Amino acid sequence: MWLVDLTRAFSGSERTVVDRVETLDGYPGDASVTLLALTGQVGALGNVRQTVRSIDRVSTDEDGILRECMHIVNENLQQAGPDDAVILRTFRPKLMNAALALALADSRLIVERMPTHEQAGTEWPRNFIPLEEALRHLTQAVGAAAVEVNQTSLRQELERVSPRWAKKSEPAAQTPGLISMLVSEGIKRQLIREETVPDRPGRPNFVPGPQAGTFRPPSFPAPHAAGVGAADTTITLSTKYIESLRSASMGPFQEVRWDIYDAVEAHLHEELSARELLRVAVAEVRAEKDALLSRRKPFPWSRVRVFLVRLASRAGVFLHDKDVVWHSLNDSGIAVNGLVPEWRLVLDAELFKELLRAGLEINQFSVDELAGALYNKRDDVQLDRAMDLMNYVVRAGVACEDPDKQGNFVLKELVA
């Protein structure tokens, strides 16, 4: 089931948004899609084939719209089966935050922002201002503006910061969805936020976000004389996660880790010792994947095994009957014939903790970055795994919401 929230779509764009949603990967068919629209938007939708749930804008304020949308989300979760996903796509940040909080307790709910750049199928242009520098321009433009800044007027304010934002300055400045991409990333990083204007629903103003004062982009080489910017040297959050774990000798070996987990389960009936079980599991995956992974340079399989030993030594996931069997250098030889509940999440939670100890930021908006770092892809399966991990660390008391930085995770042990 898909829920498509149109309550923040620009006036007149509602039907276009629906048309684009129909082209997205995994579209489940019109009968499985519900559109959430304000009463004033229903006419603009025309004779759509999807179900339309209307919300009365005249008698409902912004908080009321949020409550109505969340009621519809909860209603669909109640009607969904135990293995059925409910996917919410929304432009509305407050709805996204509320739904993501609910998703931590119900893994069937998948929440995705619906930015224009995703619909247009574009990426940040590499021959334009590097994204990190563009975000600095965005923060400066919104913070210094003497007038209201919204989606319509933002480019003009950006031109005051750098003439390269003018559409006629260079071809890359005309990239479809360029401003929407920038806004989406700025909101995601909390550099700006949307502020509702009561008499202009659907067209919020942009104001500085909680992270605006602390944002310091990396330095970039000066632009070439022709006006084309330097190559984008942005380090993604996903890369930071991976590099941090590697520097701590904590993998993550995202290319093979879950394949090895599969192999551990496959050999569990052989009742091997913890050391032998890991050795056999790594050897099996190596035989299957080494040719592919070692095409450019040898894959470090010995380090993979050492990493898994370290991981299993931190978290007791192996069982003999109902007793935990700890992996140690002095192999006891006790046969492993079981695993603790949610054992994969127990192990991956150690990686989650390592990232928080390193001071890296993890929040509901970085689920795609976490999926890329820990699970090697950002498709639906891997995003589900990342969301399951976020849900688990909260349920298990490993992490909680940071009281000083709402929406971010912090180790529970650090909270008084």
Secondary structure, DSSP 8 states (H G I E B T S, - for coil): -EEEE-TTS-TT-HHHHHHHHTTSTT---GGGEEEEEEHHHHHHH-S-SSEEEEE-SSS--HHHHHHHHHHHHHHHHHHS-TT--EEEEES-HHHHHHHHHHHHH-TTEEEEE--HHHHHT----TTSS-HHHHHHHHHHHHHH-SS--BTTTHHHHHHHH-GGGSTTT-GGGG-TTHHHHHHHHHHHTTSEEEE--TTSTT--EEEE-TTGGG----------TTS---------HHHHHHHHHHHTT----TTTHHHHHHHHHHTGGG---HHHHHHHHHHHHHHHHHHHHTSSS---HHHHHHHHHHHHHHS--EEETTEEE---SS-------EE-TTHHHHHHHHHHHHHHHTT---BGGGHHHHHHHHHS--SHHHHHHHHHHHHHHHHTTSEEE-TTSTTBEEEGGG--
